[in-house]
Amino acid sequence: MYLTIKETADYLSTSEAYIKNLISQNKIRAIHDGEQYLIYKEQFNTHLDQLEKYKIYVEEILNEPIPEDIDVKDED
């Protein structure tokens, strides 16, 4: 499925200018049909999957309880 620049920006939650910049830098693949750029949606699947895995990993780290330090002594 192909998306326009606006649809791609909505899909990735970014601005249209950022998508245009990525196209001009050849960081994402796009086809120009004479009127507009069309971007293949499936090229983002791997990136989005990795991003989701990273979010889960960060949540696991943040939710890990802090162990009690056995060297801490009550000096009162």
PDB file of N, CA, C and O in Angstrom:
ATOM      1  N   MET A   1       0.841  -1.171   0.000  1.00  0.00           N
ATOM      2  CA  MET A   1       0.000   0.000   0.000  1.00  0.00           C
ATOM      3  C   MET A   1       0.891   1.240   0.000  1.00  0.00           C
ATOM      4  O   MET A   1       1.855   1.321   0.761  1.00  0.00           O
ATOM      5  N   TYR A   2       0.570   2.181  -0.837  1.00  0.00           N
ATOM      6  CA  TYR A   2       1.340   3.421  -0.942  1.00  0.00           C
ATOM      7  C   TYR A   2       0.603   4.569  -0.263  1.00  0.00           C
ATOM      8  O   TYR A   2      -0.624   4.656  -0.311  1.00  0.00           O
ATOM      9  N   LEU A   3       1.372   5.442   0.365  1.00  0.00           N
ATOM     10  CA  LEU A   3       0.830   6.588   1.080  1.00  0.00           C
ATOM     11  C   LEU A   3       1.393   7.880   0.497  1.00  0.00           C
ATOM     12  O   LEU A   3       2.504   7.901  -0.033  1.00  0.00           O
ATOM     13  N   THR A   4       0.626   8.941   0.597  1.00  0.00           N
ATOM     14  CA  THR A   4       1.132  10.250   0.218  1.00  0.00           C
ATOM     15  C   THR A   4       2.010  10.774   1.355  1.00  0.00           C
ATOM     16  O   THR A   4       2.106  10.149   2.411  1.00  0.00           O
ATOM     17  N   ILE A   5       2.639  11.907   1.135  1.00  0.00           N
ATOM     18  CA  ILE A   5       3.480  12.500   2.181  1.00  0.00           C
ATOM     19  C   ILE A   5       2.639  12.835   3.412  1.00  0.00           C
ATOM     20  O   ILE A   5       3.073  12.593   4.538  1.00  0.00           O
ATOM     21  N   LYS A   6       1.456  13.381   3.210  1.00  0.00           N
ATOM     22  CA  LYS A   6       0.586  13.728   4.336  1.00  0.00           C
ATOM     23  C   LYS A   6       0.168  12.480   5.108  1.00  0.00           C
ATOM     24  O   LYS A   6       0.205  12.471   6.339  1.00  0.00           O
ATOM     25  N   GLU A   7      -0.224  11.442   4.404  1.00  0.00           N
ATOM     26  CA  GLU A   7      -0.636  10.192   5.066  1.00  0.00           C
ATOM     27  C   GLU A   7       0.534   9.552   5.805  1.00  0.00           C
ATOM     28  O   GLU A   7       0.359   8.997   6.890  1.00  0.00           O
ATOM     29  N   THR A   8       1.722   9.627   5.220  1.00  0.00           N
ATOM     30  CA  THR A   8       2.910   9.077   5.870  1.00  0.00           C
ATOM     31  C   THR A   8       3.223   9.853   7.139  1.00  0.00           C
ATOM     32  O   THR A   8       3.552   9.258   8.166  1.00  0.00           O
ATOM     33  N   ALA A   9       3.125  11.171   7.078  1.00  0.00           N
ATOM     34  CA  ALA A   9       3.368  11.994   8.263  1.00  0.00           C
ATOM     35  C   ALA A   9       2.378  11.660   9.375  1.00  0.00           C
ATOM     36  O   ALA A   9       2.760  11.587  10.543  1.00  0.00           O
ATOM     37  N   ASP A  10       1.119  11.459   9.023  1.00  0.00           N
ATOM     38  CA  ASP A  10       0.124  11.064  10.016  1.00  0.00           C
ATOM     39  C   ASP A  10       0.427   9.674  10.580  1.00  0.00           C
ATOM     40  O   ASP A  10       0.311   9.449  11.784  1.00  0.00           O
ATOM     41  N   TYR A  11       0.810   8.754   9.712  1.00  0.00           N
ATOM     42  CA  TYR A  11       1.105   7.375  10.120  1.00  0.00           C
ATOM     43  C   TYR A  11       2.282   7.317  11.094  1.00  0.00           C
ATOM     44  O   TYR A  11       2.269   6.541  12.049  1.00  0.00           O
ATOM     45  N   LEU A  12       3.303   8.151  10.841  1.00  0.00           N
ATOM     46  CA  LEU A  12       4.500   8.145  11.684  1.00  0.00           C
ATOM     47  C   LEU A  12       4.472   9.211  12.777  1.00  0.00           C
ATOM     48  O   LEU A  12       5.422   9.335  13.551  1.00  0.00           O
ATOM     49  N   SER A  13       3.393   9.973  12.841  1.00  0.00           N
ATOM     50  CA  SER A  13       3.232  11.050  13.831  1.00  0.00           C
ATOM     51  C   SER A  13       4.375  12.063  13.746  1.00  0.00           C
ATOM     52  O   SER A  13       4.964  12.443  14.758  1.00  0.00           O
ATOM     53  N   THR A  14       4.677  12.491  12.514  1.00  0.00           N
ATOM     54  CA  THR A  14       5.698  13.509  12.298  1.00  0.00           C
ATOM     55  C   THR A  14       5.120  14.579  11.373  1.00  0.00           C
ATOM     56  O   THR A  14       3.960  14.513  10.966  1.00  0.00           O
ATOM     57  N   SER A  15       5.950  15.553  11.057  1.00  0.00           N
ATOM     58  CA  SER A  15       5.485  16.624  10.161  1.00  0.00           C
ATOM     59  C   SER A  15       5.740  16.246   8.702  1.00  0.00           C
ATOM     60  O   SER A  15       6.573  15.392   8.401  1.00  0.00           O
ATOM     61  N   GLU A  16       5.017  16.891   7.824  1.00  0.00           N
ATOM     62  CA  GLU A  16       5.204  16.668   6.395  1.00  0.00           C
ATOM     63  C   GLU A  16       6.585  17.142   5.954  1.00  0.00           C
ATOM     64  O   GLU A  16       7.207  16.528   5.088  1.00  0.00           O
ATOM     65  N   ALA A  17       7.063  18.232   6.548  1.00  0.00           N
ATOM     66  CA  ALA A  17       8.392  18.755   6.204  1.00  0.00           C
ATOM     67  C   ALA A  17       9.478  17.731   6.539  1.00  0.00           C
ATOM     68  O   ALA A  17      10.446  17.576   5.795  1.00  0.00           O
ATOM     69  N   TYR A  18       9.308  17.041   7.654  1.00  0.00           N
ATOM     70  CA  TYR A  18      10.284  16.017   8.044  1.00  0.00           C
ATOM     71  C   TYR A  18      10.291  14.862   7.042  1.00  0.00           C
ATOM     72  O   TYR A  18      11.356  14.361   6.682  1.00  0.00           O
ATOM     73  N   ILE A  19       9.127  14.445   6.597  1.00  0.00           N
ATOM     74  CA  ILE A  19       9.036  13.372   5.602  1.00  0.00           C
ATOM     75  C   ILE A  19       9.681  13.813   4.292  1.00  0.00           C
ATOM     76  O   ILE A  19      10.413  13.041   3.673  1.00  0.00           O
ATOM     77  N   LYS A  20       9.417  15.045   3.865  1.00  0.00           N
ATOM     78  CA  LYS A  20      10.038  15.566   2.642  1.00  0.00           C
ATOM     79  C   LYS A  20      11.558  15.590   2.775  1.00  0.00           C
ATOM     80  O   LYS A  20      12.283  15.273   1.831  1.00  0.00           O
ATOM     81  N   ASN A  21      12.022  15.968   3.950  1.00  0.00           N
ATOM     82  CA  ASN A  21      13.461  16.004   4.207  1.00  0.00           C
ATOM     83  C   ASN A  21      14.056  14.594   4.111  1.00  0.00           C
ATOM     84  O   ASN A  21      15.126  14.415   3.529  1.00  0.00           O
ATOM     85  N   LEU A  22      13.377  13.603   4.671  1.00  0.00           N
ATOM     86  CA  LEU A  22      13.854  12.220   4.593  1.00  0.00           C
ATOM     87  C   LEU A  22      13.892  11.719   3.152  1.00  0.00           C
ATOM     88  O   LEU A  22      14.799  10.978   2.773  1.00  0.00           O
ATOM     89  N   ILE A  23      12.915  12.120   2.358  1.00  0.00           N
ATOM     90  CA  ILE A  23      12.891  11.729   0.949  1.00  0.00           C
ATOM     91  C   ILE A  23      14.068  12.356   0.211  1.00  0.00           C
ATOM     92  O   ILE A  23      14.742  11.684  -0.570  1.00  0.00           O
ATOM     93  N   SER A  24      14.319  13.642   0.455  1.00  0.00           N
ATOM     94  CA  SER A  24      15.412  14.326  -0.241  1.00  0.00           C
ATOM     95  C   SER A  24      16.775  13.771   0.159  1.00  0.00           C
ATOM     96  O   SER A  24      17.718  13.822  -0.631  1.00  0.00           O
ATOM     97  N   GLN A  25      16.891  13.242   1.378  1.00  0.00           N
ATOM     98  CA  GLN A  25      18.139  12.644   1.841  1.00  0.00           C
ATOM     99  C   GLN A  25      18.232  11.160   1.495  1.00  0.00           C
ATOM    100  O   GLN A  25      19.204  10.497   1.860  1.00  0.00           O
ATOM    101  N   ASN A  26      17.228  10.637   0.796  1.00  0.00           N
ATOM    102  CA  ASN A  26      17.157   9.218   0.421  1.00  0.00           C
ATOM    103  C   ASN A  26      17.179   8.289   1.626  1.00  0.00           C
ATOM    104  O   ASN A  26      17.721   7.187   1.546  1.00  0.00           O
ATOM    105  N   LYS A  27      16.599   8.720   2.740  1.00  0.00           N
ATOM    106  CA  LYS A  27      16.516   7.870   3.921  1.00  0.00           C
ATOM    107  C   LYS A  27      15.271   7.006   3.898  1.00  0.00           C
ATOM    108  O   LYS A  27      15.229   5.966   4.555  1.00  0.00           O
ATOM    109  N   ILE A  28      14.252   7.422   3.151  1.00  0.00           N
ATOM    110  CA  ILE A  28      13.104   6.571   2.897  1.00  0.00           C
ATOM    111  C   ILE A  28      12.880   6.533   1.390  1.00  0.00           C
ATOM    112  O   ILE A  28      13.154   7.498   0.678  1.00  0.00           O
ATOM    113  N   ARG A  29      12.382   5.410   0.930  1.00  0.00           N
ATOM    114  CA  ARG A  29      12.146   5.233  -0.503  1.00  0.00           C
ATOM    115  C   ARG A  29      10.788   5.796  -0.882  1.00  0.00           C
ATOM    116  O   ARG A  29       9.797   5.602  -0.178  1.00  0.00           O
ATOM    117  N   ALA A  30      10.764   6.497  -2.008  1.00  0.00           N
ATOM    118  CA  ALA A  30       9.516   7.077  -2.494  1.00  0.00           C
ATOM    119  C   ALA A  30       9.517   7.075  -4.017  1.00  0.00           C
ATOM    120  O   ALA A  30      10.568   7.096  -4.658  1.00  0.00           O
ATOM    121  N   ILE A  31       8.329   7.050  -4.570  1.00  0.00           N
ATOM    122  CA  ILE A  31       8.128   7.089  -6.011  1.00  0.00           C
ATOM    123  C   ILE A  31       7.431   8.399  -6.336  1.00  0.00           C
ATOM    124  O   ILE A  31       6.470   8.780  -5.668  1.00  0.00           O
ATOM    125  N   HIS A  32       7.915   9.088  -7.362  1.00  0.00           N
ATOM    126  CA  HIS A  32       7.261  10.319  -7.799  1.00  0.00           C
ATOM    127  C   HIS A  32       6.457   9.992  -9.050  1.00  0.00           C
ATOM    128  O   HIS A  32       7.024   9.573 -10.059  1.00  0.00           O
ATOM    129  N   ASP A  33       5.152  10.178  -8.993  1.00  0.00           N
ATOM    130  CA  ASP A  33       4.285   9.815 -10.115  1.00  0.00           C
ATOM    131  C   ASP A  33       3.997  10.985 -11.050  1.00  0.00           C
ATOM    132  O   ASP A  33       3.089  10.910 -11.878  1.00  0.00           O
ATOM    133  N   GLY A  34       4.757  12.055 -10.922  1.00  0.00           N
ATOM    134  CA  GLY A  34       4.544  13.230 -11.752  1.00  0.00           C
ATOM    135  C   GLY A  34       3.840  14.342 -11.018  1.00  0.00           C
ATOM    136  O   GLY A  34       4.038  15.517 -11.325  1.00  0.00           O
ATOM    137  N   GLU A  35       3.023  13.984 -10.057  1.00  0.00           N
ATOM    138  CA  GLU A  35       2.290  14.978  -9.273  1.00  0.00           C
ATOM    139  C   GLU A  35       2.697  14.979  -7.812  1.00  0.00           C
ATOM    140  O   GLU A  35       2.827  16.037  -7.197  1.00  0.00           O
ATOM    141  N   GLN A  36       2.900  13.791  -7.255  1.00  0.00           N
ATOM    142  CA  GLN A  36       3.179  13.680  -5.830  1.00  0.00           C
ATOM    143  C   GLN A  36       4.103  12.493  -5.568  1.00  0.00           C
ATOM    144  O   GLN A  36       4.293  11.624  -6.419  1.00  0.00           O
ATOM    145  N   TYR A  37       4.669  12.487  -4.367  1.00  0.00           N
ATOM    146  CA  TYR A  37       5.483  11.359  -3.954  1.00  0.00           C
ATOM    147  C   TYR A  37       4.583  10.315  -3.305  1.00  0.00           C
ATOM    148  O   TYR A  37       3.668  10.646  -2.550  1.00  0.00           O
ATOM    149  N   LEU A  38       4.854   9.065  -3.606  1.00  0.00           N
ATOM    150  CA  LEU A  38       4.149   7.947  -2.989  1.00  0.00           C
ATOM    151  C   LEU A  38       5.171   7.111  -2.242  1.00  0.00           C
ATOM    152  O   LEU A  38       6.236   6.787  -2.769  1.00  0.00           O
ATOM    153  N   ILE A  39       4.834   6.769  -1.018  1.00  0.00           N
ATOM    154  CA  ILE A  39       5.757   6.072  -0.128  1.00  0.00           C
ATOM    155  C   ILE A  39       5.146   4.732   0.246  1.00  0.00           C
ATOM    156  O   ILE A  39       3.988   4.649   0.655  1.00  0.00           O
ATOM    157  N   TYR A  40       5.957   3.676   0.096  1.00  0.00           N
ATOM    158  CA  TYR A  40       5.495   2.326   0.403  1.00  0.00           C
ATOM    159  C   TYR A  40       5.439   2.151   1.921  1.00  0.00           C
ATOM    160  O   TYR A  40       6.456   2.268   2.605  1.00  0.00           O
ATOM    161  N   LYS A  41       4.259   1.873   2.430  1.00  0.00           N
ATOM    162  CA  LYS A  41       4.010   1.821   3.867  1.00  0.00           C
ATOM    163  C   LYS A  41       4.780   0.700   4.569  1.00  0.00           C
ATOM    164  O   LYS A  41       5.212   0.873   5.709  1.00  0.00           O
ATOM    165  N   GLU A  42       4.955  -0.431   3.914  1.00  0.00           N
ATOM    166  CA  GLU A  42       5.554  -1.603   4.553  1.00  0.00           C
ATOM    167  C   GLU A  42       7.026  -1.413   4.908  1.00  0.00           C
ATOM    168  O   GLU A  42       7.560  -2.182   5.708  1.00  0.00           O
ATOM    169  N   GLN A  43       7.701  -0.409   4.335  1.00  0.00           N
ATOM    170  CA  GLN A  43       9.108  -0.202   4.635  1.00  0.00           C
ATOM    171  C   GLN A  43       9.327   0.257   6.078  1.00  0.00           C
ATOM    172  O   GLN A  43      10.458   0.234   6.566  1.00  0.00           O
ATOM    173  N   PHE A  44       8.270   0.671   6.760  1.00  0.00           N
ATOM    174  CA  PHE A  44       8.391   1.141   8.135  1.00  0.00           C
ATOM    175  C   PHE A  44       8.099   0.052   9.170  1.00  0.00           C
ATOM    176  O   PHE A  44       8.285   0.279  10.365  1.00  0.00           O
ATOM    177  N   ASN A  45       7.649  -1.117   8.734  1.00  0.00           N
ATOM    178  CA  ASN A  45       7.255  -2.163   9.680  1.00  0.00           C
ATOM    179  C   ASN A  45       8.390  -2.580  10.600  1.00  0.00           C
ATOM    180  O   ASN A  45       8.192  -2.674  11.811  1.00  0.00           O
ATOM    181  N   THR A  46       9.570  -2.832  10.059  1.00  0.00           N
ATOM    182  CA  THR A  46      10.699  -3.267  10.880  1.00  0.00           C
ATOM    183  C   THR A  46      11.062  -2.190  11.889  1.00  0.00           C
ATOM    184  O   THR A  46      11.301  -2.483  13.060  1.00  0.00           O
ATOM    185  N   HIS A  47      11.102  -0.956  11.439  1.00  0.00           N
ATOM    186  CA  HIS A  47      11.436   0.151  12.337  1.00  0.00           C
ATOM    187  C   HIS A  47      10.414   0.271  13.466  1.00  0.00           C
ATOM    188  O   HIS A  47      10.788   0.422  14.629  1.00  0.00           O
ATOM    189  N   LEU A  48       9.148   0.204  13.130  1.00  0.00           N
ATOM    190  CA  LEU A  48       8.106   0.336  14.152  1.00  0.00           C
ATOM    191  C   LEU A  48       8.105  -0.845  15.111  1.00  0.00           C
ATOM    192  O   LEU A  48       7.837  -0.675  16.300  1.00  0.00           O
ATOM    193  N   ASP A  49       8.406  -2.055  14.604  1.00  0.00           N
ATOM    194  CA  ASP A  49       8.506  -3.223  15.481  1.00  0.00           C
ATOM    195  C   ASP A  49       9.660  -3.064  16.469  1.00  0.00           C
ATOM    196  O   ASP A  49       9.509  -3.353  17.656  1.00  0.00           O
ATOM    197  N   GLN A  50      10.807  -2.605  15.980  1.00  0.00           N
ATOM    198  CA  GLN A  50      11.959  -2.399  16.856  1.00  0.00           C
ATOM    199  C   GLN A  50      11.680  -1.308  17.873  1.00  0.00           C
ATOM    200  O   GLN A  50      12.092  -1.416  19.028  1.00  0.00           O
ATOM    201  N   LEU A  51      10.990  -0.264  17.459  1.00  0.00           N
ATOM    202  CA  LEU A  51      10.638   0.816  18.365  1.00  0.00           C
ATOM    203  C   LEU A  51       9.721   0.316  19.478  1.00  0.00           C
ATOM    204  O   LEU A  51       9.882   0.701  20.636  1.00  0.00           O
ATOM    205  N   GLU A  52       8.770  -0.529  19.133  1.00  0.00           N
ATOM    206  CA  GLU A  52       7.859  -1.096  20.128  1.00  0.00           C
ATOM    207  C   GLU A  52       8.613  -1.988  21.115  1.00  0.00           C
ATOM    208  O   GLU A  52       8.356  -1.934  22.318  1.00  0.00           O
ATOM    209  N   LYS A  53       9.539  -2.805  20.616  1.00  0.00           N
ATOM    210  CA  LYS A  53      10.342  -3.660  21.492  1.00  0.00           C
ATOM    211  C   LYS A  53      11.194  -2.817  22.437  1.00  0.00           C
ATOM    212  O   LYS A  53      11.346  -3.155  23.610  1.00  0.00           O
ATOM    213  N   TYR A  54      11.746  -1.723  21.925  1.00  0.00           N
ATOM    214  CA  TYR A  54      12.562  -0.840  22.748  1.00  0.00           C
ATOM    215  C   TYR A  54      11.728  -0.195  23.851  1.00  0.00           C
ATOM    216  O   TYR A  54      12.191  -0.079  24.986  1.00  0.00           O
ATOM    217  N   LYS A  55      10.495   0.228  23.531  1.00  0.00           N
ATOM    218  CA  LYS A  55       9.613   0.819  24.542  1.00  0.00           C
ATOM    219  C   LYS A  55       9.320  -0.182  25.654  1.00  0.00           C
ATOM    220  O   LYS A  55       9.334   0.175  26.832  1.00  0.00           O
ATOM    221  N   ILE A  56       9.059  -1.423  25.289  1.00  0.00           N
ATOM    222  CA  ILE A  56       8.786  -2.465  26.284  1.00  0.00           C
ATOM    223  C   ILE A  56      10.013  -2.688  27.161  1.00  0.00           C
ATOM    224  O   ILE A  56       9.895  -2.835  28.377  1.00  0.00           O
ATOM    225  N   TYR A  57      11.191  -2.713  26.539  1.00  0.00           N
ATOM    226  CA  TYR A  57      12.441  -2.906  27.272  1.00  0.00           C
ATOM    227  C   TYR A  57      12.666  -1.781  28.276  1.00  0.00           C
ATOM    228  O   TYR A  57      13.047  -2.041  29.418  1.00  0.00           O
ATOM    229  N   VAL A  58      12.438  -0.541  27.869  1.00  0.00           N
ATOM    230  CA  VAL A  58      12.617   0.605  28.756  1.00  0.00           C
ATOM    231  C   VAL A  58      11.616   0.548  29.903  1.00  0.00           C
ATOM    232  O   VAL A  58      11.969   0.850  31.043  1.00  0.00           O
ATOM    233  N   GLU A  59      10.374   0.165  29.620  1.00  0.00           N
ATOM    234  CA  GLU A  59       9.376   0.033  30.683  1.00  0.00           C
ATOM    235  C   GLU A  59       9.791  -1.022  31.702  1.00  0.00           C
ATOM    236  O   GLU A  59       9.613  -0.827  32.904  1.00  0.00           O
ATOM    237  N   GLU A  60      10.341  -2.136  31.233  1.00  0.00           N
ATOM    238  CA  GLU A  60      10.799  -3.182  32.146  1.00  0.00           C
ATOM    239  C   GLU A  60      11.907  -2.667  33.050  1.00  0.00           C
ATOM    240  O   GLU A  60      11.931  -2.963  34.245  1.00  0.00           O
ATOM    241  N   ILE A  61      12.816  -1.902  32.482  1.00  0.00           N
ATOM    242  CA  ILE A  61      13.920  -1.357  33.282  1.00  0.00           C
ATOM    243  C   ILE A  61      13.391  -0.365  34.310  1.00  0.00           C
ATOM    244  O   ILE A  61      13.806  -0.383  35.469  1.00  0.00           O
ATOM    245  N   LEU A  62      12.476   0.498  33.886  1.00  0.00           N
ATOM    246  CA  LEU A  62      11.951   1.505  34.806  1.00  0.00           C
ATOM    247  C   LEU A  62      11.079   0.903  35.900  1.00  0.00           C
ATOM    248  O   LEU A  62      10.989   1.466  36.991  1.00  0.00           O
ATOM    249  N   ASN A  63      10.439  -0.222  35.632  1.00  0.00           N
ATOM    250  CA  ASN A  63       9.567  -0.856  36.614  1.00  0.00           C
ATOM    251  C   ASN A  63      10.300  -1.831  37.528  1.00  0.00           C
ATOM    252  O   ASN A  63       9.703  -2.374  38.458  1.00  0.00           O
ATOM    253  N   GLU A  64      11.573  -2.057  37.275  1.00  0.00           N
ATOM    254  CA  GLU A  64      12.344  -2.978  38.109  1.00  0.00           C
ATOM    255  C   GLU A  64      12.572  -2.339  39.479  1.00  0.00           C
ATOM    256  O   GLU A  64      13.022  -1.197  39.569  1.00  0.00           O
ATOM    257  N   PRO A  65      12.263  -3.071  40.533  1.00  0.00           N
ATOM    258  CA  PRO A  65      12.422  -2.485  41.875  1.00  0.00           C
ATOM    259  C   PRO A  65      13.902  -2.280  42.206  1.00  0.00           C
ATOM    260  O   PRO A  65      14.769  -3.027  41.754  1.00  0.00           O
ATOM    261  N   ILE A  66      14.159  -1.254  43.000  1.00  0.00           N
ATOM    262  CA  ILE A  66      15.525  -0.974  43.423  1.00  0.00           C
ATOM    263  C   ILE A  66      15.834  -1.883  44.607  1.00  0.00           C
ATOM    264  O   ILE A  66      15.115  -1.869  45.606  1.00  0.00           O
ATOM    265  N   PRO A  67      16.897  -2.672  44.499  1.00  0.00           N
ATOM    266  CA  PRO A  67      17.211  -3.586  45.609  1.00  0.00           C
ATOM    267  C   PRO A  67      17.713  -2.810  46.824  1.00  0.00           C
ATOM    268  O   PRO A  67      18.334  -1.754  46.705  1.00  0.00           O
ATOM    269  N   GLU A  68      17.426  -3.365  47.981  1.00  0.00           N
ATOM    270  CA  GLU A  68      17.920  -2.742  49.205  1.00  0.00           C
ATOM    271  C   GLU A  68      19.415  -2.986  49.310  1.00  0.00           C
ATOM    272  O   GLU A  68      19.909  -4.076  49.019  1.00  0.00           O
ATOM    273  N   ASP A  69      20.116  -1.958  49.727  1.00  0.00           N
ATOM    274  CA  ASP A  69      21.553  -2.065  49.861  1.00  0.00           C
ATOM    275  C   ASP A  69      21.864  -2.650  51.230  1.00  0.00           C
ATOM    276  O   ASP A  69      21.459  -2.099  52.253  1.00  0.00           O
ATOM    277  N   ILE A  70      22.575  -3.758  51.247  1.00  0.00           N
ATOM    278  CA  ILE A  70      22.875  -4.411  52.538  1.00  0.00           C
ATOM    279  C   ILE A  70      23.906  -3.636  53.337  1.00  0.00           C
ATOM    280  O   ILE A  70      24.062  -3.889  54.531  1.00  0.00           O
ATOM    281  N   ASP A  71      24.610  -2.707  52.724  1.00  0.00           N
ATOM    282  CA  ASP A  71      25.626  -1.935  53.412  1.00  0.00           C
ATOM    283  C   ASP A  71      25.070  -0.704  54.114  1.00  0.00           C
ATOM    284  O   ASP A  71      25.797  -0.032  54.847  1.00  0.00           O
ATOM    285  N   VAL A  72      23.812  -0.402  53.905  1.00  0.00           N
ATOM    286  CA  VAL A  72      23.221   0.777  54.541  1.00  0.00           C
ATOM    287  C   VAL A  72      22.869   0.425  55.980  1.00  0.00           C
ATOM    288  O   VAL A  72      22.160  -0.546  56.246  1.00  0.00           O
ATOM    289  N   LYS A  73      23.381   1.236  56.900  1.00  0.00           N
ATOM    290  CA  LYS A  73      23.142   0.972  58.320  1.00  0.00           C
ATOM    291  C   LYS A  73      22.426   2.175  58.936  1.00  0.00           C
ATOM    292  O   LYS A  73      22.668   3.326  58.572  1.00  0.00           O
ATOM    293  N   ASP A  74      21.573   1.878  59.843  1.00  0.00           N
ATOM    294  CA  ASP A  74      20.855   2.931  60.550  1.00  0.00           C
ATOM    295  C   ASP A  74      21.782   3.473  61.632  1.00  0.00           C
ATOM    296  O   ASP A  74      22.141   2.752  62.564  1.00  0.00           O
ATOM    297  N   GLU A  75      22.174   4.748  61.511  1.00  0.00           N
ATOM    298  CA  GLU A  75      23.139   5.305  62.446  1.00  0.00           C
ATOM    299  C   GLU A  75      22.503   6.126  63.549  1.00  0.00           C
ATOM    300  O   GLU A  75      23.212   6.796  64.300  1.00  0.00           O
ATOM    301  N   ASP A  76      21.194   6.091  63.665  1.00  0.00           N
ATOM    302  CA  ASP A  76      20.535   6.866  64.721  1.00  0.00           C
ATOM    303  C   ASP A  76      20.629   6.200  66.029  1.00  0.00           C
ATOM    304  O   ASP A  76      20.125   6.720  67.024  1.00  0.00           O
TER     305      ASP A  76
END
